[in-house]
C-alpha cells in the first residue's frame, strides 16, 4: 500500500493560528482597560466603533508612525514592555502639535514567529500609555509572517485618531518675528537615530549591557528609555501656544521649520539647555559632525513651543523643566534654523 503524503498545514508553513488566538486574548485583556464610554465594540470585531460626540466644529487629526530600529535593541535584550509606550507617546505627541485630544489608537505588529507572551508585553505598554492620556486602544492587527520577518524579529506601527475644535487648531499661522521659543526636555533618543547608534556601538548583548559612568546605567537601559509624552503638561496651556514642533526624525533642524511661517527663522542658543550625556557619547564614539547630530537626534529637546514674549514667563513657570532656548527672527539666506 502506497504511503500517504504528509499533509501540509498552516502551522508547518510557519503560521500558528492557535498562538494568534492566544495573543488576541491577551491583548484584549489590556485593551479593554483603556476603553472609554464612546467605544461601542470590543476587541476582535471586524471594525472598531467609536461614538463621536461633544464637539461643535470637530476636526479629526490622524497620525501613523513606527518605532524603527529601536526594536532591534528590545529584541537583543528581550525587553518588550516599553516599546508600546514609545509608539503611543510618539503618536500622541504628533497630534498634540495641532492641539488635538487623543480619542483612539490602533496597532500593527508584524512578526516572524508569534510568541503570545511577547506580544502581550508589547500590548501592556500600549495599554499603559493609552490609559495615561485617556485614549482607547480600540483594535489592531497581529500578523505572523515568517517569509518576511526573520525569527523573532518584528515591526510595530501605531495609528491614532484625535479631535480638536476648528477654532482651537494650533498650526503656527500666528507666529511672528520676536516670538519666544521654548524647549521641553526629551527623555533620551525617543524613537529616532537608532540606525546610526547601532552602527557606532553595535547591538550585541555584551555591548548593550556595558555600563557607562556618564550615563549612570548600561547603554541598553539608556537606549530603551521610553519616548516621553507631553499631553498632560501642555493640554491646559494650549491657548498660550502659537506653534509646537515634535522633535522626531530630522532633529531640531528638520522639524522646527514645519511650523514656521515663510520668511522666518528659528534662532536657537545651544547653551540654553542641557544636552544629555548620551548624545555626547554618541558624537565622540562615532566622530559625528555637530551639524549631523542636530539633523539626526533631538539633542535633549523633545518638544518645541513658540509663544508671544508676554506669555513666555507663564509657560516656563508652569512647565518647570522648560527652558527658553531662542526666538523667531526674520529669515536670512536659506536657513530656517540657526543654532549658535
C-alpha positions in Angstrom: 0.0 0.0 0.0 1.4 3.3 -1.0 2.4 5.7 1.8 0.1 8.6 2.2 1.7 12.0 1.6 2.2 14.1 4.7 -0.5 16.8 4.8 0.6 20.4 4.8 -0.8 22.7 7.4 -0.6 26.4 8.0 1.4 25.7 11.2 4.0 23.7 9.1 4.3 26.8 6.9 5.2 28.8 9.9 1.9 30.4 10.9 0.3 29.3 14.2 -3.4 30.1 14.3 -3.7 28.9 17.9 -0.8 31.2 19.0 -2.5 34.1 17.3 -5.8 33.4 19.1 -3.9 33.2 22.4 -2.2 36.6 21.6 -5.5 38.2 20.7 -7.0 37.1 24.1 -4.0 38.5 26.0 -4.1 41.8 24.0 -7.8 42.1 24.7 -7.3 42.0 28.4 -5.1 45.1 28.2 -7.1 46.9 25.6 -10.4 46.6 27.5 -8.9 48.5 30.4 -8.4 51.5 28.1 -12.0 51.7 26.7 -13.9 55.0 27.0 -17.7 55.2 27.1 -17.6 56.1 23.4 -16.2 52.7 22.5 -19.1 50.6 21.1 -17.2 47.4 20.0 -14.9 45.0 21.7 -11.5 43.7 20.6 -12.0 41.0 17.9 -14.8 42.6 15.9 -14.1 43.5 12.3 -14.0 47.2 13.0 -13.6 49.4 16.0 -16.7 51.5 16.7 -16.3 54.9 18.4 -19.3 57.2 19.0 -18.3 60.7 18.2 -19.9 63.5 20.2 -19.4 66.6 22.3 -17.8 68.9 19.8 -19.3 71.9 17.9 -17.0 72.0 14.9 -14.8 68.9 15.3 -11.7 68.4 13.1 -10.2 64.9 13.1 -6.5 64.7 13.4 -4.7 61.5 12.4 -1.1 60.2 12.5 0.8 57.0 11.9 4.3 56.1 12.8 6.6 53.2 13.8 9.2 52.6 16.4 12.0 51.9 13.9 15.2 50.0 14.7 14.8 50.7 18.5 13.1 47.3 18.2 16.4 45.7 17.5 17.6 46.8 20.9 14.4 45.4 22.5 14.9 42.1 20.8 18.5 41.7 21.8 17.7 42.5 25.4 14.4 40.6 25.3 12.6 43.5 26.8 9.4 44.5 25.1 7.2 46.1 27.8 8.2 49.7 27.0 8.2 49.6 23.2 4.4 50.1 23.2 4.8 53.2 25.4 7.2 54.5 22.7 4.8 54.3 19.8 1.7 55.6 21.7 3.6 58.7 23.1 5.1 59.3 19.7 1.7 59.4 18.0 0.0 61.4 20.8 2.8 64.0 20.7 2.3 64.3 16.9 -1.4 65.1 17.0 -0.8 67.3 20.1 1.1 69.7 17.9 -2.3 70.6 16.4 -3.9 70.9 19.8 -5.8 67.6 19.5 -7.2 65.3 22.2 -6.4 61.6 21.5 -9.5 59.5 21.0 -8.5 56.0 19.9 -5.4 54.1 18.9 -4.7 51.0 16.7 -1.6 49.0 16.4 0.0 46.7 13.8 2.5 44.0 14.8 4.2 42.1 12.0 6.3 39.3 13.4 8.4 36.3 12.2 7.4 33.8 15.0 4.4 34.7 17.1 5.0 34.3 20.8 1.8 35.2 22.7 3.6 36.4 25.9 6.0 38.6 23.8 3.0 40.2 22.0 1.3 40.6 25.4 4.3 42.5 26.8 4.1 44.9 23.8 0.3 45.3 24.4 0.9 46.0 28.1 3.0 49.0 27.1 0.4 50.2 24.5 -2.4 50.0 27.0 -0.4 51.7 29.8 0.4 54.7 27.6 -3.2 54.8 26.3 -4.7 54.9 29.8 -2.3 57.6 30.7 -3.8 60.0 28.2 -7.4 58.7 28.2 -7.1 57.1 24.7 -8.9 53.9 23.8 -6.8 51.0 22.4 -9.6 50.1 20.1 -8.1 47.4 17.9 -5.2 46.3 15.8 -3.6 43.5 13.7 -1.0 40.9 14.7 0.4 39.2 11.6 2.7 36.2 11.7 4.8 36.3 8.5 7.9 34.0 8.6 8.6 34.7 5.0 9.0 38.4 5.6 10.4 38.7 9.2 13.3 36.5 10.3 13.0 34.5 13.5 11.5 36.6 16.3 12.1 39.9 14.5 9.0 42.2 14.5 7.8 45.6 13.5 5.4 47.8 15.5 3.3 50.6 13.9 0.8 52.8 15.6 -2.2 54.7 14.2 -4.0 57.4 16.2 -7.1 59.5 15.7 -7.7 62.7 17.7 -10.0 65.7 17.6 -9.8 69.4 18.0 -12.3 72.2 17.8 -11.8 74.0 14.5 -11.2 77.4 16.1 -8.7 75.9 18.5 -6.3 74.3 16.0 -2.7 75.1 16.6 -0.7 75.4 13.3 1.8 78.2 13.8 0.0 80.6 11.5 0.1 83.5 14.0 3.9 83.1 14.8 5.7 86.4 14.3 9.2 87.7 14.4 10.2 88.3 18.0 8.3 85.4 19.4 9.9 83.2 22.1 11.0 79.6 21.5 10.7 77.3 24.5 12.1 73.7 24.7 10.8 70.8 26.8 13.4 68.1 27.6 13.4 64.7 25.9 13.9 61.5 27.9 16.7 60.4 25.6 16.8 59.4 21.9 13.0 58.8 22.0 12.4 56.8 18.8 14.9 58.3 16.3 18.5 57.9 15.3 18.9 54.2 16.3 20.3 53.1 13.0 23.3 55.4 13.5 23.7 54.4 17.1 23.7 50.7 16.2 26.3 51.4 13.5 28.6 53.1 16.1 28.2 50.8 19.0 26.9 47.5 17.5 24.0 45.7 19.0 25.2 42.6 20.8 24.1 41.9 24.3 27.6 42.4 25.7 27.7 45.9 24.1 24.2 46.8 25.4 25.0 45.5 28.9 28.1 47.7 29.2 27.8 50.2 32.0 28.8 53.8 31.2 29.6 56.1 34.3 28.4 59.2 32.4 25.0 57.6 31.8 24.7 56.1 35.2 23.4 52.8 33.7 24.0 50.4 30.8 23.9 51.5 27.2 20.9 49.2 26.7 18.9 50.8 29.5 19.6 54.2 28.2 18.6 53.3 24.6 15.3 51.7 25.8 14.2 54.7 27.9 10.6 55.3 26.7 9.7 58.2 24.5 8.4 61.0 26.7 4.8 62.1 26.4 3.8 65.8 26.8 0.0 65.7 26.6 -0.9 66.3 30.2 1.6 69.0 30.7 0.6 71.0 27.6 -3.2 70.5 27.4 -4.2 73.3 29.8 -1.6 75.7 28.3 -2.7 75.3 24.6 -4.3 78.8 24.5 -0.9 80.4 25.2 0.9 78.4 22.4 1.2 79.6 18.8 3.0 76.6 17.5 4.5 73.2 18.5 7.1 71.0 16.9 7.6 67.4 18.0 11.3 66.7 17.5 11.5 63.4 15.8 13.3 62.2 12.7 15.2 65.2 11.2 16.0 66.6 14.6 15.7 70.3 15.5 16.8 71.5 12.1 14.2 69.4 10.3 11.2 69.7 12.5 11.1 73.3 13.7 10.7 74.7 10.2 7.5 72.7 9.8 5.6 75.2 12.0 7.3 78.4 10.9 5.6 80.8 8.5 7.5 81.7 5.4 10.5 84.1 5.6 11.0 83.3 9.3 13.9 81.5 11.0 14.3 79.9 14.5 17.4 81.2 16.2 18.4 78.7 18.9 21.1 79.2 21.5 22.9 75.9 22.3 23.9 76.8 25.8 20.3 77.4 27.0 19.5 73.8 27.6 21.3 70.7 28.8 22.4 68.2 26.2 22.2 64.7 27.9 25.4 62.7 28.1 24.1 60.0 25.7 24.4 62.4 22.8 27.9 63.5 23.7 28.8 59.8 24.0 27.4 59.1 20.5 29.2 62.1 19.0 32.5 61.2 20.5 32.4 57.4 19.8 31.2 57.9 16.2 33.1 61.1 15.4 29.8 62.5 14.2 29.8 66.1 12.9 27.9 68.6 15.1 25.6 69.5 12.2 24.7 65.9 11.6 23.9 65.4 15.3 21.3 68.2 15.2 19.9 66.7 12.0 19.5 63.2 13.3 18.8 63.5 17.0 16.6 65.6 19.3 19.7 66.6 21.3 17.7 66.8 24.5 14.7 68.8 23.3 11.6 66.6 22.7 9.1 69.4 22.1 9.5 73.0 20.9 6.9 75.6 21.8 6.6 79.1 20.2 4.6 81.8 22.0 4.4 85.5 22.4 7.1 87.1 24.6 4.4 88.2 27.1 3.3 84.6 27.6 6.8 83.0 27.9 7.1 83.6 31.7 3.8 81.9 32.4 4.7 78.9 30.3 8.2 78.4 31.8 7.0 78.9 35.3 4.2 76.4 34.8 6.3 73.9 32.9 9.1 73.5 35.5 11.6 71.8 33.2 11.0 74.1 30.2 13.8 76.4 29.0 13.7 79.5 26.8 16.0 78.4 24.0 15.7 81.1 21.4 13.5 83.4 19.4 11.9 83.8 15.9 13.8 86.1 13.6 13.4 87.3 10.0 14.9 84.7 7.6 18.4 85.3 6.4 19.5 83.5 3.3 18.1 80.0 3.2 18.5 78.8 6.8 15.2 78.1 8.6 17.0 77.1 11.9 20.2 78.7 13.2 21.9 77.2 16.2 24.5 79.4 17.9 
